[in-house]
Amino acid sequence: MARKAAYHDVKRIGKINGHVVLEPIFTDGETHVIGIPQFILYKDGKLRWTDSMEESFEIMDKFFL
């Protein structure tokens, strides 16, 4: 899923609201401008991208502040 969106890999960063949170990452050492960060959420055998800025910001607040 991340590779289809041009990312190189993912990193598991924790859990929020019952979802495992995966951070799509680049591994080439270059700076990539992507806009508002998106995360991949995993729950009940299903993957999905974050679906709003608010959801992305909630994840950033929990894991990166």
PyMOL Python script that loads the backbone (N, CA, C, O; Angstrom):
from pymol import cmd

cmd.read_pdbstr("""\
ATOM      1  N   MET A   1       0.826  -1.193   0.000  1.00  0.00           N
ATOM      2  CA  MET A   1       0.000   0.000   0.000  1.00  0.00           C
ATOM      3  C   MET A   1       0.871   1.259   0.000  1.00  0.00           C
ATOM      4  O   MET A   1       0.642   2.181  -0.783  1.00  0.00           O
ATOM      5  N   ALA A   2       1.862   1.287   0.876  1.00  0.00           N
ATOM      6  CA  ALA A   2       2.761   2.445   0.934  1.00  0.00           C
ATOM      7  C   ALA A   2       3.599   2.549  -0.342  1.00  0.00           C
ATOM      8  O   ALA A   2       3.820   3.642  -0.864  1.00  0.00           O
ATOM      9  N   ARG A   3       4.055   1.413  -0.828  1.00  0.00           N
ATOM     10  CA  ARG A   3       4.880   1.434  -2.041  1.00  0.00           C
ATOM     11  C   ARG A   3       4.087   1.912  -3.250  1.00  0.00           C
ATOM     12  O   ARG A   3       4.640   2.580  -4.122  1.00  0.00           O
ATOM     13  N   LYS A   4       2.812   1.585  -3.316  1.00  0.00           N
ATOM     14  CA  LYS A   4       1.974   2.069  -4.423  1.00  0.00           C
ATOM     15  C   LYS A   4       1.851   3.590  -4.390  1.00  0.00           C
ATOM     16  O   LYS A   4       1.575   4.216  -5.414  1.00  0.00           O
ATOM     17  N   ALA A   5       2.056   4.183  -3.215  1.00  0.00           N
ATOM     18  CA  ALA A   5       1.983   5.636  -3.065  1.00  0.00           C
ATOM     19  C   ALA A   5       3.371   6.274  -3.091  1.00  0.00           C
ATOM     20  O   ALA A   5       3.523   7.427  -2.688  1.00  0.00           O
ATOM     21  N   ALA A   6       4.389   5.541  -3.560  1.00  0.00           N
ATOM     22  CA  ALA A   6       5.759   6.020  -3.760  1.00  0.00           C
ATOM     23  C   ALA A   6       6.634   6.020  -2.515  1.00  0.00           C
ATOM     24  O   ALA A   6       7.785   6.453  -2.583  1.00  0.00           O
ATOM     25  N   TYR A   7       6.129   5.551  -1.386  1.00  0.00           N
ATOM     26  CA  TYR A   7       6.975   5.421  -0.190  1.00  0.00           C
ATOM     27  C   TYR A   7       7.825   4.162  -0.330  1.00  0.00           C
ATOM     28  O   TYR A   7       7.522   3.286  -1.140  1.00  0.00           O
ATOM     29  N   HIS A   8       8.886   4.080   0.463  1.00  0.00           N
ATOM     30  CA  HIS A   8       9.795   2.943   0.380  1.00  0.00           C
ATOM     31  C   HIS A   8       9.455   1.834   1.367  1.00  0.00           C
ATOM     32  O   HIS A   8       9.683   0.657   1.086  1.00  0.00           O
ATOM     33  N   ASP A   9       8.910   2.208   2.522  1.00  0.00           N
ATOM     34  CA  ASP A   9       8.673   1.224   3.577  1.00  0.00           C
ATOM     35  C   ASP A   9       7.695   1.819   4.584  1.00  0.00           C
ATOM     36  O   ASP A   9       7.219   2.939   4.395  1.00  0.00           O
ATOM     37  N   VAL A  10       7.393   1.087   5.647  1.00  0.00           N
ATOM     38  CA  VAL A  10       6.574   1.607   6.740  1.00  0.00           C
ATOM     39  C   VAL A  10       7.261   1.294   8.061  1.00  0.00           C
ATOM     40  O   VAL A  10       8.083   0.382   8.157  1.00  0.00           O
ATOM     41  N   LYS A  11       6.903   2.076   9.075  1.00  0.00           N
ATOM     42  CA  LYS A  11       7.424   1.867  10.425  1.00  0.00           C
ATOM     43  C   LYS A  11       6.233   1.870  11.374  1.00  0.00           C
ATOM     44  O   LYS A  11       5.430   2.802  11.365  1.00  0.00           O
ATOM     45  N   ARG A  12       6.119   0.832  12.189  1.00  0.00           N
ATOM     46  CA  ARG A  12       5.051   0.774  13.188  1.00  0.00           C
ATOM     47  C   ARG A  12       5.390   1.758  14.301  1.00  0.00           C
ATOM     48  O   ARG A  12       6.483   1.717  14.867  1.00  0.00           O
ATOM     49  N   ILE A  13       4.433   2.655  14.613  1.00  0.00           N
ATOM     50  CA  ILE A  13       4.732   3.652  15.644  1.00  0.00           C
ATOM     51  C   ILE A  13       3.863   3.528  16.885  1.00  0.00           C
ATOM     52  O   ILE A  13       4.128   4.212  17.874  1.00  0.00           O
ATOM     53  N   GLY A  14       2.843   2.691  16.877  1.00  0.00           N
ATOM     54  CA  GLY A  14       2.029   2.503  18.072  1.00  0.00           C
ATOM     55  C   GLY A  14       0.589   2.189  17.744  1.00  0.00           C
ATOM     56  O   GLY A  14       0.257   1.780  16.632  1.00  0.00           O
ATOM     57  N   LYS A  15      -0.280   2.393  18.757  1.00  0.00           N
ATOM     58  CA  LYS A  15      -1.710   2.134  18.591  1.00  0.00           C
ATOM     59  C   LYS A  15      -2.502   3.357  19.011  1.00  0.00           C
ATOM     60  O   LYS A  15      -2.125   4.070  19.941  1.00  0.00           O
ATOM     61  N   ILE A  16      -3.611   3.592  18.311  1.00  0.00           N
ATOM     62  CA  ILE A  16      -4.521   4.675  18.656  1.00  0.00           C
ATOM     63  C   ILE A  16      -5.933   4.254  18.251  1.00  0.00           C
ATOM     64  O   ILE A  16      -6.152   3.760  17.145  1.00  0.00           O
ATOM     65  N   ASN A  17      -6.869   4.453  19.148  1.00  0.00           N
ATOM     66  CA  ASN A  17      -8.273   4.139  18.875  1.00  0.00           C
ATOM     67  C   ASN A  17      -8.470   2.724  18.316  1.00  0.00           C
ATOM     68  O   ASN A  17      -9.301   2.507  17.434  1.00  0.00           O
ATOM     69  N   GLY A  18      -7.704   1.775  18.835  1.00  0.00           N
ATOM     70  CA  GLY A  18      -7.829   0.388  18.402  1.00  0.00           C
ATOM     71  C   GLY A  18      -7.142   0.054  17.095  1.00  0.00           C
ATOM     72  O   GLY A  18      -7.215  -1.085  16.633  1.00  0.00           O
ATOM     73  N   HIS A  19      -6.474   1.029  16.486  1.00  0.00           N
ATOM     74  CA  HIS A  19      -5.760   0.815  15.224  1.00  0.00           C
ATOM     75  C   HIS A  19      -4.255   0.773  15.478  1.00  0.00           C
ATOM     76  O   HIS A  19      -3.738   1.540  16.291  1.00  0.00           O
ATOM     77  N   VAL A  20      -3.558  -0.116  14.787  1.00  0.00           N
ATOM     78  CA  VAL A  20      -2.104  -0.075  14.731  1.00  0.00           C
ATOM     79  C   VAL A  20      -1.758   1.021  13.730  1.00  0.00           C
ATOM     80  O   VAL A  20      -2.310   1.061  12.631  1.00  0.00           O
ATOM     81  N   VAL A  21      -0.838   1.917  14.113  1.00  0.00           N
ATOM     82  CA  VAL A  21      -0.467   3.041  13.264  1.00  0.00           C
ATOM     83  C   VAL A  21       0.868   2.740  12.594  1.00  0.00           C
ATOM     84  O   VAL A  21       1.860   2.439  13.258  1.00  0.00           O
ATOM     85  N   LEU A  22       0.872   2.827  11.272  1.00  0.00           N
ATOM     86  CA  LEU A  22       2.078   2.632  10.480  1.00  0.00           C
ATOM     87  C   LEU A  22       2.429   3.947   9.798  1.00  0.00           C
ATOM     88  O   LEU A  22       1.582   4.589   9.177  1.00  0.00           O
ATOM     89  N   GLU A  23       3.684   4.333   9.926  1.00  0.00           N
ATOM     90  CA  GLU A  23       4.154   5.559   9.289  1.00  0.00           C
ATOM     91  C   GLU A  23       4.848   5.204   7.980  1.00  0.00           C
ATOM     92  O   GLU A  23       5.862   4.507   8.000  1.00  0.00           O
ATOM     93  N   PRO A  24       4.331   5.661   6.846  1.00  0.00           N
ATOM     94  CA  PRO A  24       5.036   5.420   5.594  1.00  0.00           C
ATOM     95  C   PRO A  24       6.317   6.257   5.564  1.00  0.00           C
ATOM     96  O   PRO A  24       6.303   7.435   5.921  1.00  0.00           O
ATOM     97  N   ILE A  25       7.415   5.649   5.139  1.00  0.00           N
ATOM     98  CA  ILE A  25       8.706   6.329   5.189  1.00  0.00           C
ATOM     99  C   ILE A  25       9.462   6.187   3.865  1.00  0.00           C
ATOM    100  O   ILE A  25       9.195   5.299   3.056  1.00  0.00           O
ATOM    101  N   PHE A  26      10.413   7.099   3.685  1.00  0.00           N
ATOM    102  CA  PHE A  26      11.381   7.022   2.591  1.00  0.00           C
ATOM    103  C   PHE A  26      12.702   6.592   3.204  1.00  0.00           C
ATOM    104  O   PHE A  26      13.029   7.002   4.317  1.00  0.00           O
ATOM    105  N   THR A  27      13.457   5.780   2.499  1.00  0.00           N
ATOM    106  CA  THR A  27      14.715   5.267   3.042  1.00  0.00           C
ATOM    107  C   THR A  27      15.928   5.691   2.225  1.00  0.00           C
ATOM    108  O   THR A  27      17.014   5.136   2.397  1.00  0.00           O
ATOM    109  N   ASP A  28      15.756   6.670   1.336  1.00  0.00           N
ATOM    110  CA  ASP A  28      16.859   7.060   0.463  1.00  0.00           C
ATOM    111  C   ASP A  28      17.682   8.232   0.990  1.00  0.00           C
ATOM    112  O   ASP A  28      18.618   8.676   0.326  1.00  0.00           O
ATOM    113  N   GLY A  29      17.343   8.738   2.176  1.00  0.00           N
ATOM    114  CA  GLY A  29      18.105   9.838   2.753  1.00  0.00           C
ATOM    115  C   GLY A  29      17.800  11.196   2.158  1.00  0.00           C
ATOM    116  O   GLY A  29      18.391  12.194   2.571  1.00  0.00           O
ATOM    117  N   GLU A  30      16.900  11.259   1.205  1.00  0.00           N
ATOM    118  CA  GLU A  30      16.525  12.520   0.560  1.00  0.00           C
ATOM    119  C   GLU A  30      15.370  13.176   1.316  1.00  0.00           C
ATOM    120  O   GLU A  30      14.645  12.509   2.054  1.00  0.00           O
ATOM    121  N   THR A  31      15.207  14.484   1.128  1.00  0.00           N
ATOM    122  CA  THR A  31      14.068  15.199   1.685  1.00  0.00           C
ATOM    123  C   THR A  31      12.917  15.108   0.697  1.00  0.00           C
ATOM    124  O   THR A  31      13.083  15.402  -0.487  1.00  0.00           O
ATOM    125  N   HIS A  32      11.752  14.701   1.184  1.00  0.00           N
ATOM    126  CA  HIS A  32      10.564  14.566   0.345  1.00  0.00           C
ATOM    127  C   HIS A  32       9.481  15.485   0.896  1.00  0.00           C
ATOM    128  O   HIS A  32       9.162  15.419   2.083  1.00  0.00           O
ATOM    129  N   VAL A  33       8.919  16.331   0.058  1.00  0.00           N
ATOM    130  CA  VAL A  33       7.837  17.225   0.466  1.00  0.00           C
ATOM    131  C   VAL A  33       6.524  16.529   0.115  1.00  0.00           C
ATOM    132  O   VAL A  33       6.230  16.288  -1.056  1.00  0.00           O
ATOM    133  N   ILE A  34       5.736  16.207   1.151  1.00  0.00           N
ATOM    134  CA  ILE A  34       4.532  15.408   0.917  1.00  0.00           C
ATOM    135  C   ILE A  34       3.240  16.104   1.343  1.00  0.00           C
ATOM    136  O   ILE A  34       2.153  15.580   1.100  1.00  0.00           O
ATOM    137  N   GLY A  35       3.339  17.255   1.962  1.00  0.00           N
ATOM    138  CA  GLY A  35       2.135  17.900   2.472  1.00  0.00           C
ATOM    139  C   GLY A  35       1.809  17.376   3.864  1.00  0.00           C
ATOM    140  O   GLY A  35       2.702  16.987   4.617  1.00  0.00           O
ATOM    141  N   ILE A  36       0.539  17.368   4.195  1.00  0.00           N
ATOM    142  CA  ILE A  36       0.122  16.874   5.512  1.00  0.00           C
ATOM    143  C   ILE A  36       0.437  15.387   5.597  1.00  0.00           C
ATOM    144  O   ILE A  36       0.052  14.619   4.715  1.00  0.00           O
ATOM    145  N   PRO A  37       1.136  14.974   6.656  1.00  0.00           N
ATOM    146  CA  PRO A  37       1.480  13.559   6.784  1.00  0.00           C
ATOM    147  C   PRO A  37       0.242  12.666   6.767  1.00  0.00           C
ATOM    148  O   PRO A  37      -0.797  12.997   7.338  1.00  0.00           O
ATOM    149  N   GLN A  38       0.385  11.543   6.107  1.00  0.00           N
ATOM    150  CA  GLN A  38      -0.648  10.516   6.084  1.00  0.00           C
ATOM    151  C   GLN A  38      -0.087   9.297   6.785  1.00  0.00           C
ATOM    152  O   GLN A  38       1.119   9.051   6.760  1.00  0.00           O
ATOM    153  N   PHE A  39      -0.953   8.551   7.398  1.00  0.00           N
ATOM    154  CA  PHE A  39      -0.561   7.328   8.089  1.00  0.00           C
ATOM    155  C   PHE A  39      -1.443   6.195   7.597  1.00  0.00           C
ATOM    156  O   PHE A  39      -2.546   6.412   7.096  1.00  0.00           O
ATOM    157  N   ILE A  40      -0.934   4.987   7.751  1.00  0.00           N
ATOM    158  CA  ILE A  40      -1.708   3.798   7.424  1.00  0.00           C
ATOM    159  C   ILE A  40      -2.190   3.212   8.741  1.00  0.00           C
ATOM    160  O   ILE A  40      -1.408   3.039   9.677  1.00  0.00           O
ATOM    161  N   LEU A  41      -3.474   2.908   8.808  1.00  0.00           N
ATOM    162  CA  LEU A  41      -4.065   2.338  10.008  1.00  0.00           C
ATOM    163  C   LEU A  41      -4.483   0.899   9.720  1.00  0.00           C
ATOM    164  O   LEU A  41      -5.025   0.597   8.657  1.00  0.00           O
ATOM    165  N   TYR A  42      -4.220   0.011  10.692  1.00  0.00           N
ATOM    166  CA  TYR A  42      -4.543  -1.407  10.550  1.00  0.00           C
ATOM    167  C   TYR A  42      -5.451  -1.825  11.689  1.00  0.00           C
ATOM    168  O   TYR A  42      -5.140  -1.594  12.857  1.00  0.00           O
ATOM    169  N   LYS A  43      -6.588  -2.450  11.344  1.00  0.00           N
ATOM    170  CA  LYS A  43      -7.508  -2.948  12.358  1.00  0.00           C
ATOM    171  C   LYS A  43      -8.370  -4.039  11.732  1.00  0.00           C
ATOM    172  O   LYS A  43      -8.844  -3.905  10.604  1.00  0.00           O
ATOM    173  N   ASP A  44      -8.561  -5.111  12.477  1.00  0.00           N
ATOM    174  CA  ASP A  44      -9.423  -6.209  12.037  1.00  0.00           C
ATOM    175  C   ASP A  44      -9.058  -6.729  10.651  1.00  0.00           C
ATOM    176  O   ASP A  44      -9.939  -7.045   9.851  1.00  0.00           O
ATOM    177  N   GLY A  45      -7.754  -6.819  10.367  1.00  0.00           N
ATOM    178  CA  GLY A  45      -7.293  -7.366   9.104  1.00  0.00           C
ATOM    179  C   GLY A  45      -7.402  -6.429   7.916  1.00  0.00           C
ATOM    180  O   GLY A  45      -7.182  -6.841   6.777  1.00  0.00           O
ATOM    181  N   LYS A  46      -7.741  -5.163   8.173  1.00  0.00           N
ATOM    182  CA  LYS A  46      -7.903  -4.202   7.084  1.00  0.00           C
ATOM    183  C   LYS A  46      -6.947  -3.024   7.245  1.00  0.00           C
ATOM    184  O   LYS A  46      -6.702  -2.547   8.353  1.00  0.00           O
ATOM    185  N   LEU A  47      -6.417  -2.571   6.118  1.00  0.00           N
ATOM    186  CA  LEU A  47      -5.551  -1.395   6.077  1.00  0.00           C
ATOM    187  C   LEU A  47      -6.315  -0.236   5.457  1.00  0.00           C
ATOM    188  O   LEU A  47      -7.131  -0.424   4.554  1.00  0.00           O
ATOM    189  N   ARG A  48      -6.037   0.968   5.955  1.00  0.00           N
ATOM    190  CA  ARG A  48      -6.598   2.165   5.334  1.00  0.00           C
ATOM    191  C   ARG A  48      -5.690   3.346   5.622  1.00  0.00           C
ATOM    192  O   ARG A  48      -4.972   3.365   6.622  1.00  0.00           O
ATOM    193  N   TRP A  49      -5.730   4.337   4.730  1.00  0.00           N
ATOM    194  CA  TRP A  49      -5.030   5.591   4.965  1.00  0.00           C
ATOM    195  C   TRP A  49      -5.844   6.439   5.937  1.00  0.00           C
ATOM    196  O   TRP A  49      -7.064   6.296   6.011  1.00  0.00           O
ATOM    197  N   THR A  50      -5.178   7.320   6.684  1.00  0.00           N
ATOM    198  CA  THR A  50      -5.931   8.292   7.476  1.00  0.00           C
ATOM    199  C   THR A  50      -6.845   9.049   6.526  1.00  0.00           C
ATOM    200  O   THR A  50      -6.483   9.329   5.383  1.00  0.00           O
ATOM    201  N   ASP A  51      -8.041   9.376   7.020  1.00  0.00           N
ATOM    202  CA  ASP A  51      -9.040   9.941   6.106  1.00  0.00           C
ATOM    203  C   ASP A  51      -9.333  11.420   6.310  1.00  0.00           C
ATOM    204  O   ASP A  51     -10.231  11.971   5.673  1.00  0.00           O
ATOM    205  N   SER A  52      -8.573  12.071   7.203  1.00  0.00           N
ATOM    206  CA  SER A  52      -8.784  13.509   7.401  1.00  0.00           C
ATOM    207  C   SER A  52      -7.540  14.132   8.020  1.00  0.00           C
ATOM    208  O   SER A  52      -6.693  13.442   8.589  1.00  0.00           O
ATOM    209  N   MET A  53      -7.450  15.463   7.895  1.00  0.00           N
ATOM    210  CA  MET A  53      -6.351  16.183   8.558  1.00  0.00           C
ATOM    211  C   MET A  53      -6.441  15.986  10.057  1.00  0.00           C
ATOM    212  O   MET A  53      -5.418  15.820  10.721  1.00  0.00           O
ATOM    213  N   GLU A  54      -7.655  16.002  10.606  1.00  0.00           N
ATOM    214  CA  GLU A  54      -7.835  15.855  12.049  1.00  0.00           C
ATOM    215  C   GLU A  54      -7.303  14.510  12.544  1.00  0.00           C
ATOM    216  O   GLU A  54      -6.673  14.437  13.599  1.00  0.00           O
ATOM    217  N   GLU A  55      -7.558  13.461  11.787  1.00  0.00           N
ATOM    218  CA  GLU A  55      -7.069  12.145  12.174  1.00  0.00           C
ATOM    219  C   GLU A  55      -5.539  12.107  12.120  1.00  0.00           C
ATOM    220  O   GLU A  55      -4.904  11.558  13.021  1.00  0.00           O
ATOM    221  N   SER A  56      -4.949  12.678  11.084  1.00  0.00           N
ATOM    222  CA  SER A  56      -3.490  12.742  10.988  1.00  0.00           C
ATOM    223  C   SER A  56      -2.897  13.567  12.128  1.00  0.00           C
ATOM    224  O   SER A  56      -1.896  13.170  12.725  1.00  0.00           O
ATOM    225  N   PHE A  57      -3.509  14.713  12.434  1.00  0.00           N
ATOM    226  CA  PHE A  57      -3.008  15.563  13.516  1.00  0.00           C
ATOM    227  C   PHE A  57      -3.146  14.884  14.876  1.00  0.00           C
ATOM    228  O   PHE A  57      -2.281  15.059  15.734  1.00  0.00           O
ATOM    229  N   GLU A  58      -4.209  14.116  15.092  1.00  0.00           N
ATOM    230  CA  GLU A  58      -4.362  13.371  16.345  1.00  0.00           C
ATOM    231  C   GLU A  58      -3.198  12.399  16.517  1.00  0.00           C
ATOM    232  O   GLU A  58      -2.651  12.270  17.612  1.00  0.00           O
ATOM    233  N   ILE A  59      -2.822  11.721  15.441  1.00  0.00           N
ATOM    234  CA  ILE A  59      -1.694  10.782  15.481  1.00  0.00           C
ATOM    235  C   ILE A  59      -0.391  11.528  15.728  1.00  0.00           C
ATOM    236  O   ILE A  59       0.418  11.101  16.552  1.00  0.00           O
ATOM    237  N   MET A  60      -0.177  12.636  15.028  1.00  0.00           N
ATOM    238  CA  MET A  60       1.052  13.413  15.229  1.00  0.00           C
ATOM    239  C   MET A  60       1.144  13.923  16.659  1.00  0.00           C
ATOM    240  O   MET A  60       2.219  13.885  17.258  1.00  0.00           O
ATOM    241  N   ASP A  61       0.024  14.403  17.222  1.00  0.00           N
ATOM    242  CA  ASP A  61       0.023  14.886  18.607  1.00  0.00           C
ATOM    243  C   ASP A  61       0.407  13.786  19.586  1.00  0.00           C
ATOM    244  O   ASP A  61       1.155  14.027  20.533  1.00  0.00           O
ATOM    245  N   LYS A  62      -0.103  12.578  19.360  1.00  0.00           N
ATOM    246  CA  LYS A  62       0.163  11.484  20.284  1.00  0.00           C
ATOM    247  C   LYS A  62       1.593  10.966  20.184  1.00  0.00           C
ATOM    248  O   LYS A  62       2.211  10.672  21.207  1.00  0.00           O
ATOM    249  N   PHE A  63       2.127  10.849  18.980  1.00  0.00           N
ATOM    250  CA  PHE A  63       3.403  10.169  18.811  1.00  0.00           C
ATOM    251  C   PHE A  63       4.600  11.072  18.542  1.00  0.00           C
ATOM    252  O   PHE A  63       5.738  10.618  18.668  1.00  0.00           O
ATOM    253  N   PHE A  64       4.384  12.336  18.176  1.00  0.00           N
ATOM    254  CA  PHE A  64       5.515  13.164  17.776  1.00  0.00           C
ATOM    255  C   PHE A  64       5.661  14.440  18.588  1.00  0.00           C
ATOM    256  O   PHE A  64       6.588  15.206  18.325  1.00  0.00           O
ATOM    257  N   LEU A  65       4.796  14.711  19.561  1.00  0.00           N
ATOM    258  CA  LEU A  65       4.949  15.901  20.391  1.00  0.00           C
ATOM    259  C   LEU A  65       5.435  15.549  21.767  1.00  0.00           C
ATOM    260  O   LEU A  65       5.619  16.434  22.602  1.00  0.00           O
TER     261      LEU A  65
END
""", "prot")
cmd.dss("prot")
cmd.show_as("cartoon", "prot")
cmd.util.cbc("prot")
cmd.orient("prot")
